[in-house]
Amino acid sequence: MTFISTSFSVLVLLLSTTGVFPRPGIDFGSRTKRDVHCTGNLQYPNGNNCCLNCPAGTHVTSHCIKTGERGQCQECDYETYTEHPNHLNQCLKCTKCRPDQEVVRHCMPTQDTECQCKAGRFCDPHQACEICKRCSKCEKDEEIERNCTSTTNTECKKIQPSSGSVSANTPVIVIIVISSLVVVAGGVAVFIWKKCRSTDTGRDLPEEIKVEQEEDFPKLNPVNDEESLRKCFEYFEDMEIDQHKRFFRNLGIRDNVIKSKELLPYEDKIHELLNIWVEKEGREASLNDLLKALLDLKQRQTAETVMGKAIQDGHYVECPSESEILY
Ligand SMILES: *[C@@H]1O[C@H](CO)[C@@H](O)[C@H](O)[C@H]1NC(C)=O
């Protein structure tokens, strides 16, 4: 019998230390004083007394003088709250929603503010979310399977091709279209090749690194010069927030300039700094340099994503290698 009860208490002790027994609410250090045993969430030790916690929505202004009593509690001020019974000296500051979020529920004395991403943006609650990401748009050959919500991205699915009518002239039209495409593509390829060759890609880097990166990462060519470049700015919004400072430093933007944009919402900051960079570089500004800066920071995945979007949205084309042109 003794053995059973002993092993039971050992089990209880183990379970409670491993947190299997849930302890609701905030447990403000009732274990710190060994001499006073106050009961769980209701009481807290103060000197030799166990005082009753103040209720949610209030905080303690003076402690009790007798065990089992409550000291003085005061309602939380405007823009502060406490969600649980507590013996805090001050209520907690209410969360302020970020510029890319909107208020779902205003702060109340017993509840913090609730924020969610603004329409067209989302944050996966399972991932750390410092900025709300832009919802994806479906491609031309896709349709929306599920709309974007504040916590989930858009889901797209391929549109099932409807079996259209086949006219008698189809083979002739197909032949004309294909042959004109071949002619146009040939012209474009030569044009791109010339343009790519004339673009100075390498900056002041040791020769081996230049060669390695050139082989490694494709060069892109704008379809519409500076306009193409500016259209790609938004792809940089998804850059890791802790990387952006290093990224702009790498592009030669000075720290005080970066700092002067600090208070802007994250996306505006990215756009402003990229604009400053374009103005600084003038006609030399090229998406290839931005991608290179990402590669220098070991952000290859982001670089590949940006490149993919730039090509997919038709702002850039990949510069073909010489061997591809010849065939
Ligand atoms: C997505 O939202 C639009 C407009 O709010 C609506 O017309 C459409 O039916 C929705 N699509 C899906 C798949 O829920």
The ligand as an ORCA input file, in Angstrom:
! r2SCAN-3c Opt
* xyz 0 1
  C     -13.153     34.501    -54.582
  O     -13.634     35.801    -54.331
  C     -14.367     36.363    -55.399
  C     -14.698     37.801    -55.079
  O     -14.757     38.032    -53.726
  C     -15.608     35.524    -55.674
  O     -16.336     36.065    -56.759
  C     -15.178     34.108    -55.998
  O     -16.311     33.289    -56.177
  C     -14.285     33.537    -54.913
  N     -13.747     32.264    -55.378
  C     -13.692     31.177    -54.633
  C     -13.134     29.970    -55.271
  O     -14.106     31.155    -53.500
*
